[in-house]
Amino acid sequence: MKLIVGLGNPGLFYRNSRHNIGFQAVKSLAKKSKSAFKKDVLSLSSKAKIKGESVVIAMPLTFMNLSGQAVAGLLDKYGLGPGRLLVVCDDMDLDFGRLKLRLSGSSAGHRGIQSVIDCLASEAFSRLRMGIGRPPAGREPSKFVLSAFSGGEKRKLKKVLDYACEACVSWIEEGSEKTMSEFNRKSV
């Protein structure tokens, strides 16, 4: 069994924000696997079979900065270690449409990832970072991540989410190394 968690903020106010692209990606993955979300440990989760592997797909009901509480609770409930975890989140340091899979490492300033690291007392979990681009000059990063995508980005968003789903399926089936070599080099 593997756990894929998309990071975001709960509630309608944040639903279409850049910061919630992790939620959007895992919703797409659940839809493609024909599984529905139900309440779980501090989250909504969906159980699916993807490429013969049992997968729990989840969205924390905590706010981004407390995501680690839900992730730790889910790993504990399903008896999984950090090596069976993929966290999907936004990344301002990547252009919109770029993905980057990492096997471990620091949070790179992402508070949701830092919360997961703190609650697991480990950096040894995979994370799929989805590019949302940098804010325009003079715009505060905190306001930028909570803003909606531009018109051009919205038209491209489905392709980006489909690409992220492909990367998640590759991680499930092929593992991190092969997924990194295929998806870290291209963009949509």
N, C-alpha and C positions, 0 to 999 in steps of 0.2 A: 504494500500500500504506500501511496505517496500523497503528500499534502501540497496543494497549490493555493496560496493566499494572495489575493489582490488587496493592495492598500488604498485607502481613501477615507473620506469623512462621511458619516451617515447623514441622512436628511436631504430633503428636496433642494435646499439652498445650495448645497455643494454638488448635486448630482452630475451636472455637466461641466464641472470645472476641470482644469488641466490636472489638478492634484488627484482627481479621481480616475485617472486613466487606468490605474491598476484594477479598480472595481469594474470598469467597462470591459477590460480584457477578460477577466474571469467570468463575467456575465456572458460574454460571447462564447467562451469555452464551454460553459454549462449548457448554453442553448445548442451548440453544435453537437454536444454529447447527449442531448435530449434528457437532461436531468434538471430537477427543480430544487430551489433553495428552501430550506426549513431552518427553524431556530436551532442553534447549537450553542456551544460554550462561547459566550460573549460574541457571537457571530451568527451569520447565516451561512449554511453550508449545503452542499449538494454532493451526492455520491454518484460516481460514474465509473463505467468501464471504458478505458481508453487504451487502444492497442493491447488489449488483454490484461491491463494493469488496473487494479482498484485504485481510484483516485478520489480524494476529498477535495472539493473546490470550495474556497471560503472567502467571505468578506467580513472583517471585524465590524461589530456594532459600536466599538469604542471609537473615539476620535483618533486621527492619524498618530498623534504623539503618544498614544497609549496602546498602539496596535500589538505590542509585544505581549500584553496580558492575554489577548485572545489567541495569539499564535501559540504561546506556551500552554494554554489550556487545551487547545486542540491536539497538540503533539502528545500531551499527557493522556488525554482521553483515548486516542487511537494507538498509543504505545509506540510512537515513532520518535526517532532521533533527528537532530538537525540535518543530517545528511539526506533525509527523505523529504526535505522541505524546499519549495521554490516560492520566493516572495516576488510579486510583480508590483512595480512602483514607477512613479514618474521620475524624470531626471532632467533638470534644467541645463546640465552641461552637455547634453546630446541634442542635436537638431531634431526637430519634429520628423518622425518617420524612421529614426534610427533606433535600433535595439542593441543592448549590450548585456550579455550574460556573464556573470562572475560567479566563481565557486565559493568565495569567501572574501573577507577583507573588512575594512572599516565602513562606516556609514556614509562617508564622503559628505557629511553635513545633512543627510536626510534624516529628519527626526523620527519618522516611522521606522526606518531601518534601525536607527539607534535604539529605539524602544525594544525592537525584537532582539537585538544583540544583548541589551541589558537584561531582559527577562529570561533569555536562554543562557546567559553567561557564556556565550559562544558567538564567534563570527563565522563558524563553519557551516553555513547554509548557502544554497544558491539563491541568487537574486537576478531577476530579469528587469533591467532598467529600460524604461520606455522614454524616448526623447520627447520633451515638450518645448525645447528651445529656450533661449535666454530672453529676459524681459527687455523691452526697448529702453534706450538710454533715459534715465531719470525716473523710471517706474520701479517701485519697490518690489523686490522679489516675492514678498509675502502676498501682495495684492495680485501679482501676475499669476501665481500658481492657483489662486482661487478664482481667476477669471475664466470665462468661456473661451473656447477655441475660436479663431477667426473664421470667416466664411470659407476661405481657401482650405484651411485646416479641416473644417467640418466636412467638406467634400471629399477629403482624403482619409478621414478618420476610419471608415469601415475597412479600407485596405490595410491601414496600420493595425487595427484590432485583429483582422484576419491573419496578418503576419505574426502578431504576438501569439495567437492561438497555435499557429504552425510551430513556433519556437517552443511553446509549452508541450505540444505533442512530441516534438523531437526530444525534448529533455526527458519525457516519460519513457520513450521508446529507445532512444539512442544514447542517452546520458549527457552529461555536461560538456565533456571535451568535444564531441562531435557537433553538438549544438552550437558551442562557441565558435568553432571554425566555420560553420555554415552561416550563422546569423549575425555575428559581430562585424562582418566585413561589408554587408550590404545595407541599404536602406530602401524604404518603399518610395 
